[in-house]
Amino acid sequence: MKMDTVKLTVLRGTLDEENPLSLLRGNEHIWTKVFGLVDTWYEEHIDRKSVAFDMVETFRGPRSSRPSRPALVSFPEPQGIQINMMPIKLFDLYDTVPANCQQYISCIKMCAGESRQKDFNRVAYLTIHESVVPVGEPQRRPGLHIEQPGGIRDGGSAKTLEHGQYYWGKGWKDAGRNELSDGIYMASNVSNSCTVWPVLIQKPSDVTDRHGGIEHMRERLGPGRNLAAGELCWFTDRTPHEANPLTAPSDDPGAKFRARSFFRLVVGQISVWYSKHNTPKPVGGAAGRANLGRGQVQLKDRTHFLYR
């Protein structure tokens, strides 16, 4: 088993003669107890019972009936679109989704149809990333992480929000039910380019870095599930996932690059919207008439704080 960051840091401390931990070097009984407590502490932050992700499925008949097949996203021809967390109105798509992105409206509607809340003014956040990626590299953020941040950046320092909790989509689903509440949807057109894990991270600020990174917990989570091309996955902002390095296509094993299209829609509440990295709604035109409704925005340096 790979040594996690906490244990490795402690053991390094025992090698420093000026560190009080060095007095315990070689005491196997004490370190067995200490590392047992570390394991228990980490395990208390892993929820293995709640629903962490689900695949959107096409139903025949009532929604309570048996699903007939997975709902697969049909990706359009790529145009090099790159937008990130653009605010749109989930139930006013033709007036709030830019014209060059409206070929994705059918996919957005699949997500909206799964959403329990049907508020007409509800705001969602759209990401589309169409690019050519070197084989062996991920298109999106590498490393195991969750979307809920461990800290919020305001200027150059970490900041505690007034309401004391950070959200980046939230999301929950009751086991045995088909209704999805809030959360995040994602899909891509390349199989095995993303992995999700069937666990939730509890009290993320205890165990993640400020960006939600949990690479040090990888060995504790068990196996993940690779997503197939076109699969529409719903997950929460506490669900571990990662973008994988792309492999060459089977029909061109010597390829050096591979095209990938990625779709994501955040339909749940967020605590922060970064103007430096995210895409604002277009100025002018139909989409320019959209507003954030109940999601009031306060600008703090390069960060928008959203309170609902």
Secondary structure, 3 states (H helix, E strand, C coil): CCCCHHHHHHHHHHCCCCCHHHHHCCCHHHHHHHHHHHHHHHHCCEECCCCCEEECEEECCCCCCCEEEECECCCCCCCCCEEEEEEEECCCHHHHCCHHHHHHHHHHHHHHHHECCCCCCCEEEEEEEEEEEECCCCCCCCCCECCCCCCEEECCEEECCCCCCCCECCCECCCCCCCEECCEEEEECCCCCEEECCCEECCHHHHCCCCCECHHHHHHHCCCEECCCCECEEECCCCCEEECCCCCCCCCCCCCEEEEEEEEEECCCECEEECCCCCCCCCCCCHHHCCCCCCEEEEECCEEEEEC
